[in-house]
Amino acid sequence: MGNRELRTLLVLGATSVLRIARNDARTRPWLSALLARRPSKVAAVALANKTARIIWHLLRIWLMEAVSLRSCSPALSEAMLTLVHMDYHGSSELNREAPL
């Protein structure tokens, strides 16, 4: 499901964070607890999932602001809306009545 390349990059980034987090005293407690409870690859996928959800949320907020304020061109806002819709619903047909 989703974009395989993006998923791979997120897991790779999470693996790098976990590699550094193992030996760093400044690691967040929830991340240390996750590493203690789960194998490193499972923890990497969990961290990648959390990162993806944060990115998705920020993208939606930014997109809604951009579309509502028309701070970007109408063509760009339409293209961004279509891309987000395609990623979320798997279809390029944009239903304006359906919530993002």
C-alpha contacts under 8 A as a table, 3 or more apart, distances in Angstrom:
res1	aa1	res2	aa2	distance
1	M	4	R	7.55
2	G	7	R	7.64
2	G	87	D	7.04
3	N	6	L	5.40
3	N	7	R	6.17
4	R	7	R	5.09
4	R	8	T	6.11
5	E	8	T	5.10
5	E	9	L	6.28
6	L	9	L	5.12
6	L	10	L	6.22
7	R	10	L	5.15
7	R	11	V	6.26
7	R	48	A	7.82
8	T	11	V	5.24
8	T	12	L	6.05
9	L	12	L	5.01
9	L	13	G	6.08
10	L	13	G	5.14
10	L	14	A	6.13
10	L	48	A	5.10
10	L	49	N	7.92
10	L	51	T	7.45
10	L	52	A	7.32
11	V	14	A	4.98
11	V	15	T	6.04
11	V	44	A	5.95
11	V	45	V	5.70
11	V	47	L	7.70
11	V	48	A	5.11
12	L	15	T	5.08
12	L	16	S	6.37
12	L	44	A	7.97
13	G	16	S	5.13
13	G	17	V	6.35
13	G	48	A	7.50
14	A	17	V	5.03
14	A	18	L	6.18
14	A	44	A	5.12
14	A	45	V	7.27
14	A	47	L	5.77
14	A	48	A	5.44
15	T	18	L	5.11
15	T	19	R	6.13
15	T	40	S	7.95
15	T	41	K	7.52
15	T	44	A	5.18
16	S	19	R	5.10
16	S	20	I	6.50
17	V	20	I	5.37
17	V	21	A	5.99
18	L	21	A	4.75
18	L	22	R	6.15
18	L	40	S	7.68
18	L	44	A	6.90
19	R	22	R	5.71
19	R	23	N	7.68
20	I	23	N	5.95
20	I	24	D	6.36
21	A	24	D	5.07
21	A	25	A	7.82
21	A	26	R	7.96
21	A	27	T	5.55
21	A	31	L	7.86
21	A	32	S	7.57
22	R	27	T	7.92
22	R	32	S	7.53
22	R	35	L	7.93
24	D	27	T	5.76
27	T	31	L	6.77
27	T	32	S	6.60
28	R	31	L	5.42
28	R	32	S	6.47
29	P	32	S	5.09
29	P	33	A	6.09
30	W	33	A	5.07
30	W	34	L	6.10
31	L	34	L	5.00
31	L	35	L	6.23
32	S	35	L	5.14
32	S	36	A	6.22
33	A	36	A	5.02
33	A	37	R	6.20
34	L	37	R	5.19
34	L	38	R	5.95
34	L	43	A	6.33
35	L	38	R	5.52
35	L	39	P	6.78
35	L	40	S	6.37
35	L	43	A	6.22
36	A	39	P	7.91
38	R	42	V	6.25
38	R	43	A	5.98
39	P	42	V	5.43
39	P	43	A	6.22
40	S	43	A	5.01
40	S	44	A	6.07
41	K	44	A	4.95
41	K	45	V	6.32
42	V	45	V	5.20
42	V	46	A	6.21
43	A	46	A	4.98
43	A	47	L	6.09
44	A	47	L	5.12
44	A	48	A	6.06
45	V	48	A	4.97
45	V	49	N	6.06
46	A	49	N	5.05
46	A	50	K	6.27
47	L	50	K	5.04
47	L	51	T	6.14
48	A	51	T	5.01
48	A	52	A	6.07
49	N	52	A	5.07
49	N	53	R	6.23
50	K	53	R	5.20
50	K	54	I	6.32
51	T	54	I	5.12
51	T	55	I	6.17
52	A	55	I	5.05
52	A	56	W	6.01
53	R	56	W	5.02
53	R	57	H	6.11
54	I	57	H	5.16
54	I	58	L	6.18
55	I	58	L	5.18
55	I	59	L	6.01
56	W	59	L	5.11
56	W	60	R	6.16
57	H	60	R	5.19
57	H	61	I	6.26
58	L	61	I	5.14
58	L	62	W	6.06
59	L	62	W	5.12
59	L	63	L	5.88
60	R	63	L	4.98
60	R	64	M	5.99
61	I	64	M	5.21
61	I	65	E	6.19
62	W	65	E	5.14
62	W	66	A	6.03
63	L	66	A	5.01
63	L	67	V	6.02
63	L	77	S	7.61
63	L	80	M	7.32
63	L	81	L	7.37
64	M	67	V	5.20
64	M	68	S	5.87
65	E	68	S	5.17
65	E	69	L	5.79
65	E	70	R	7.86
65	E	71	S	7.98
66	A	69	L	5.42
66	A	70	R	5.47
66	A	71	S	5.26
66	A	72	C	6.24
66	A	77	S	6.95
67	V	70	R	5.00
67	V	71	S	7.12
67	V	72	C	7.50
67	V	74	P	7.99
67	V	77	S	5.76
70	R	73	S	6.74
70	R	74	P	7.01
70	R	77	S	7.72
72	C	76	L	6.51
72	C	77	S	6.42
73	S	76	L	5.28
73	S	77	S	6.27
74	P	77	S	5.14
74	P	78	E	6.03
75	A	78	E	5.13
75	A	79	A	6.16
76	L	79	A	5.05
76	L	80	M	6.11
77	S	80	M	5.09
77	S	81	L	6.05
78	E	81	L	5.10
78	E	82	T	6.18
79	A	82	T	5.13
79	A	83	L	6.20
80	M	83	L	5.10
80	M	84	V	6.20
81	L	84	V	5.33
81	L	85	H	6.07
82	T	85	H	5.02
82	T	86	M	6.02
82	T	92	S	6.40
82	T	93	E	7.81
82	T	94	L	6.33
83	L	86	M	5.07
83	L	87	D	6.20
83	L	92	S	7.68
84	V	87	D	5.16
84	V	88	Y	6.15
85	H	88	Y	5.17
85	H	89	H	5.72
85	H	90	G	7.35
85	H	91	S	7.15
85	H	92	S	6.95
85	H	94	L	6.72
85	H	100	L	6.76
86	M	89	H	5.36
86	M	90	G	4.71
86	M	91	S	4.86
86	M	92	S	5.07
86	M	93	E	7.84
87	D	90	G	5.57
87	D	91	S	7.79
91	S	94	L	7.70
95	N	98	A	5.56
96	R	99	P	7.60
